[in-house]
């Protein structure tokens, strides 16, 4: 074995141009893979983690609300959220639980016509806005509301109605019974969430939303944040058996539409992209390794005549491929890391189509690749896989060569 | 001689065959007015839960209408003013009258099964629809004409109506309101018909949403006066703010 490894390493220096070409193929493939995985990682993290946080890692709603949630039926509310919040907060994996009201409103500036411009109004405790939605870090102007008669507007809605910080806006929604739910509020700040649909929202205090919806002490849902959002399913399953919560619909974010579909789709996209890159780079390695086998047919014949077994022949080319992939892979990961880091700072503009995604899937117009340790390790390992895939066929071909034929070929 | 009598009876019968135009004219005579002041109660029931509103309203011709909500406490002071094709609303929280437009007009009036557009539909039926008498049927023991109406113009809220008109008093005891697609949107019944100041008027109306099942609105007029002199100020923005 040691001899085979020594021979494999020595063989790398015999045709340096070919070795460099193969290593470069692997390096470019690995670099491309590292950047692609970082991009998908960025998309996955910024979309799913953000969406999961906004939607509540675990959500408690009325059973009828869950059935008709597309319509956001205010009448199917949780009349008293205090015991629900207490039950959630008692779970060791729940970090915080927030009552939340979401309702459609139409709005305008004072004294203008109302009924043409629409937005999604949120009512929740301030901690939900700062700790979960991080609205305080998304302010493009003004400040977070501090009084009940203040509102935070998404930039797109503010532009629609011509509102600025300090403007007085008129909002009109419907109570849970359908009566008018009016509000006259001062704009405390404008928020830019990087997505036009997301920016067509507004945020008011819990008390104001409760008054508007006419749900005193209640909410349409209670959203819980858990320690590990990817393990929210297990927490939700445990909470469903809680005495206080058993009458409600309790589900983790990835058990609810549309997230139950998106996770699988993104993993499939990730696998397909990685598979295509591995295949194409593998073809490059296959090409150079085949050249190597053809070039060394006579030599293989001599070695076989001296007693090199077929399996050892496969191993020899396999070790060569691993050595080249090791060098190329390290270079590729380094190159890819530089590319991903630069793109992570500059960002990739996804176009206006991204901003037309529904508010539940908050894809930003600009996506930032995220380079993580697992992306580097995956990139390197897949680089090795490229070399193994590319070297497999030539190795088997070399092992099948008969010594007599090989030596005749040499002549 | 017998032949002559038969001929005269036939001609006389023809002379009394009612037309759709006559029916619509008489419905308009009952339901439209120069001036009206009324106190009414509206009970909105959705999925078994009811909410009761009490209102006071003023109407002038087919164009102008003003309404003030007296109950419940949350909605007390809310006022609406319809002037020709414009709708204004005053909500105490707004502090100023607000003009309502666009999609908002198609929403339910106070969560009821009547939309703001229903409230604003001001033209007489005679000018909005033409149609045919489809049958004669008995509705709640009353002999009715079943009349199928089609809108003359596409701007009408309900392009198709099927109405059952009481042959005795020309009140549409039952109506079915359809969308352009032919989908049944609402059913509307009228009852407790009383003679008030020379006209027949239904003191009770029930509107049922046929799309969102389980949603019913019952309107009961507690007091209606037609011969009333209404001050010009009632139909002004100043009245809304007062």
Interface residues (C-beta under 8 A of the other chain):
Chain A: X75 X106 X108 X110 X111 X112 X113 X114 X115 X116 X118 X170 X172 X174 X175 X177 X178 X179 X180 X182 X183 X184 X214
Chain B: X44 X46 X47 X49 X51 X74 X75 X78 X89 X91 X93 X94 X95 X96 X98 X99 X100 X101 X102 X103 X104 X105 X107 X108 X110 X111 X112
